[in-house]
């Protein structure tokens, strides 16, 4: 399932998209991957990856109709978005 900018995005006037890094934690019923290597789970991606459509969520195939992961965004200077936020994924 592609993760779109409507699903997840970060804005920071002091940084370009390549300097905004998302860190994934606590994936449930699947994992985050890049389109270029969908079988390899990743823990980090950038706003630029999101903008290019490269970030996907891969469901693990269980019968559970819901999946999720937590995410925090950090900029080049190390400023963070705060506590991790949960991204819910509807599995169809």
C-alpha positions as CSV (number, residue, x, y, z in Angstrom):
1,X,0.0,0.0,0.0
2,X,1.6,3.3,-1.0
3,X,1.9,5.9,1.8
4,X,0.8,9.2,0.2
5,X,1.3,12.8,1.2
6,X,-2.4,12.7,2.3
7,X,-1.5,9.9,4.7
8,X,1.7,11.4,6.1
9,X,3.8,14.5,5.6
10,X,6.1,16.9,7.4
11,X,6.7,20.6,6.8
12,X,9.6,22.6,8.1
13,X,10.5,26.0,6.6
14,X,14.1,25.7,7.7
15,X,14.7,22.3,5.9
16,X,14.3,20.8,2.5
17,X,12.5,17.5,2.1
18,X,15.7,15.4,2.0
19,X,16.6,16.8,5.5
20,X,13.4,15.6,7.2
21,X,13.8,12.1,8.4
22,X,11.0,9.8,9.6
23,X,11.9,7.1,12.1
24,X,9.5,4.1,12.2
25,X,8.9,2.0,15.4
26,X,6.4,-0.5,16.6
27,X,5.1,-1.8,13.2
28,X,2.1,-4.1,13.7
29,X,0.9,-6.6,11.1
30,X,3.4,-5.5,8.5
31,X,6.3,-3.2,7.8
32,X,7.4,0.0,6.0
33,X,9.5,-0.5,2.8
34,X,10.7,1.4,-0.2
35,X,9.2,0.6,-3.6
36,X,12.7,-0.2,-4.9
37,X,13.1,-3.1,-2.4
38,X,9.6,-4.0,-1.1
39,X,10.7,-7.2,0.7
40,X,13.1,-5.3,3.0
41,X,11.7,-3.5,6.0
42,X,13.1,0.0,6.7
43,X,13.2,2.1,9.9
44,X,14.0,5.4,8.2
45,X,12.8,7.4,5.2
46,X,12.7,11.1,4.2
47,X,10.0,13.5,3.2
48,X,11.6,13.4,-0.2
49,X,10.9,9.6,-0.3
50,X,7.3,10.3,0.5
51,X,7.0,13.0,-2.2
52,X,8.4,10.7,-4.8
53,X,5.9,7.9,-3.9
54,X,8.6,5.5,-2.8
55,X,7.3,4.6,0.7
56,X,4.9,1.7,1.1
57,X,3.4,-0.3,3.9
58,X,3.5,-4.1,3.3
59,X,0.9,-6.1,5.2
60,X,2.1,-9.4,6.6
61,X,-0.8,-11.4,5.2
62,X,-2.5,-12.1,8.5
63,X,-6.3,-12.0,8.6
64,X,-6.2,-8.9,10.8
65,X,-7.9,-6.0,8.9
66,X,-5.8,-3.3,10.7
67,X,-2.1,-2.5,10.7
68,X,-0.1,0.4,12.1
69,X,3.3,1.9,12.8
70,X,4.6,4.7,15.0
71,X,6.7,7.6,13.5
72,X,8.7,10.5,14.6
73,X,10.2,13.2,12.3
74,X,13.6,14.8,12.9
75,X,15.2,17.7,10.9
76,X,18.8,18.2,10.0
77,X,19.5,20.1,13.3
78,X,18.0,17.2,15.4
79,X,14.7,19.0,16.3
80,X,12.0,16.4,16.6
81,X,8.3,16.3,16.1
82,X,7.9,15.1,19.7
83,X,6.3,11.9,20.9
84,X,5.8,9.2,18.3
85,X,2.5,9.3,16.4
86,X,0.6,6.2,15.3
87,X,-0.2,5.8,11.6
88,X,-3.1,3.4,11.1
89,X,-3.3,1.4,7.9
90,X,-6.6,0.0,6.6
91,X,-6.0,-3.5,5.1
92,X,-8.4,-4.5,2.3
